[in-house]
Amino acid sequence: MSQRVLTTESGAPVADNQNSATAGVGGPLLLQDQHLLEKLARFNRERIPERVVHARGSGAYGHFEVTDDVTAYTHAAFLGEIGKRTEVFARFSTVADNLGGADAVRDPRGFALKFYTEEGNYDLVGNNTPVFFIKDPLKFPDFIHSQKRDPFTGKQEPDNVWDFWAHAPEATHQVTWLMGDRGIPASYRHMNGYGSHTYQWTNAAGEAFFVKYHFKTNQGIRCLSTEQAQELAGKDPNSHQTDLLQAIERGVHPSWTLYAQIMPAADAAEYRFNPFDLTKVWPHRDYPLQRVGRLVLDRNPDNVFAEVEQAAFSPNNFVPGIGPSADKMLQGRLFAYADAHRYRLGVNHTQLAVNAPRATTAENYGRDGLMAANSQGRYAKNYEPNSYDGPAETGRPLAAPLPVTGHTGTHAAPQHTKDDDFYQAGELYRLMSEEEKRRLVANIAGGLAQVSRDDVIEKNLAHFHAADPEYGRRVREAVEALRED
């Protein structure tokens, strides 16, 4: 077999890839050395901007297989029959830290899935927690700024973290999750995933249902204590990446069972919690988990930079039978996620291999722009409607329409009977064992005791007390003990 020839990017053969061209032996370099300039210029540009959030991540390919009949609730083709398989790409991530951060940290984990369905790509973007810190996207930039590195010190500051939470009582539920035993997963394989938001399913008859997704790990839940995580982060900052990569390489394929909570659309208005509030869960006794299928990851990407880092997930990538709800955080993300990818990767990021449809072909009139790879030929038109047999609309909406009433304006979310910022946080606390409560209190106090302002500490303590008086008392005592030392 003949040796392949090294070429420049334009395809010209390279004569010498060991020595730069110089003006005589030992002389200065020559500007005409196109091979050298091309290599250095490409090297300077070969990393795209990192994500503002979820920068540190890992990914893998696999498949989703339907195990139970859900056609009474959705006419999505990839959920249409038992045994049906759909190729999937998954990306897991930490939220707050930069690309070079450690994996084993106390932080929510992103749980993003791209289903390559025959009706187009369906993206499900969630976390390893069923709730989030805020309920309105207007507060999202402020929240993330409070959790990211401070512009002066260059590191995460307890003053910023806890000051924001002091002014966001709705965060109490998620803070209780984050500071509890599940706040630091031992690996991506040993954590659950949640759609977190409320989505809409529509069946073939046009009936609408609201759903929440729960991906239950089949490996079992495993988590790290604060001390274990600190030790592991020092030994192997890439611990979660290492674990996922090596497990799949040795044939141990992680899997999750998908369950859905399904609410008839008519129930939403009178439900005791606002079903579209991202800081709330639907108790399982109200809407039990119904099994849907099984997610399996069985192939590592060949190139992390080309696939994991260029993977673009947008919750506005729906397929027929699935659509949005009135969840305000979801509504904000319908714009923000796609816009983030247009900034990071360019307007044609959907043509990249990891993002392009696989079970169907994208047919639209989007042309040109930076890095356009699909000109569609000389006879294709770039407008619609046309007389040249171009792609046309179906007239069939993806999901049922959402009813709206009232006047435009900046409105607070409607209140339901059990809608307060503390009830579910208290319920979560009371579910914990004594040892779990002890660790939760210690984790909260360890961060809150570092805050420099007494009024910020008091505001946070009031939130925990409102969730459960014992909860608040124990955190107060732990904080006072640490501040006396």
Disulfide bonds with the S-S distance in Angstrom:
none
